[in-house]
Amino acid sequence: MVFTVLMIFWALIFSLFLSKTKRGKAAEWAKLFRVVTVIFSISVFTYWFVKKSAVGIVEDSVALQVINKLPQPLDFYVVTLNDSEAGKVIDTKHIGKVRPEYYRIEYLRMDRSDEYWIVGYLGKKNLVYFSQHALPNKNIDQIIEIQNYINQSVKLSDLAKKQVEAYNYENIKVGIWITLDFLLLFLNLVLLIRKKP
């Protein structure tokens, strides 16, 4: 996604510069490029937001249900590990903030993995829960009840914490680029649809 967002960013900047072209054949090509860029950008972001918003069951996945039995809401992440390379992380997902006596369901692709970690945060930085889970049977969905504040392994929880920080940093970076893209998209739209004096 980062490559696409950066590509859109540079195309929109180039479109802004092309808006200065007013006469001749070059102006027609510039306007065509600007229109195509705006339509492409809107299409990509619409597809991406619909895909992110839709809760879909992933094919050949394991459903993981995390139930918070603690008195405080916790922010949960799940880290999936590669079974062929020891300690190699395949994927990190943010399950979300789960209130007391509520649950969240996440669908995990476990075709290359038979182990996952659950990491729980109280606030932004305070890791208060870490558990390591093996998946002996990939046909049985997982139900995990969080009943106390535990850290099963300090060494592994440090690795998980670094992974979650990298995941959050990447999301912040993508969020900044998307915000810039929206600003440029708005400017390009205004320049395209404004009436000439």
Stockholm file with secondary structure:
# STOCKHOLM 1.0

chainA/1-197         MVFTVLMIFWALIFSLFLSKTKRGKAAEWAKLFRVVTVIFSISVFTYWFVKKSAVGIVEDSVALQVINKLPQPLDFYVVTLNDSEAGKVIDTKHIGKVRPEYYRIEYLRMDRSDEYWIVGYLGKKNLVYFSQHALPNKNIDQIIEIQNYINQSVKLSDLAKKQVEAYNYENIKVGIWITLDFLLLFLNLVLLIRKKP
#=GR chainA/1-197 SS CHHHHHHHHHHHHHHHHHTTCCSHHHHHHHHHHHHHHHHHHHHHHHHHHHHHHSCCCCTTEEEEEEEECSSSCEEEEEEEECSSSTTCEEEEEEEEEECTTEEEEEEEECTTCSEEEEEEEETTTEEEEEEEEECSCTTSCEEEEECSCCBSCHHHHHHHHHHHHHHHHHHHHHHHHHHHHHHHHHHHHHHHHSCCC
#=GC SS_cons         CHHHHHHHHHHHHHHHHHTTCCSHHHHHHHHHHHHHHHHHHHHHHHHHHHHHHSCCCCTTEEEEEEEECSSSCEEEEEEEECSSSTTCEEEEEEEEEECTTEEEEEEEECTTCSEEEEEEEETTTEEEEEEEEECSCTTSCEEEEECSCCBSCHHHHHHHHHHHHHHHHHHHHHHHHHHHHHHHHHHHHHHHHSCCC
//
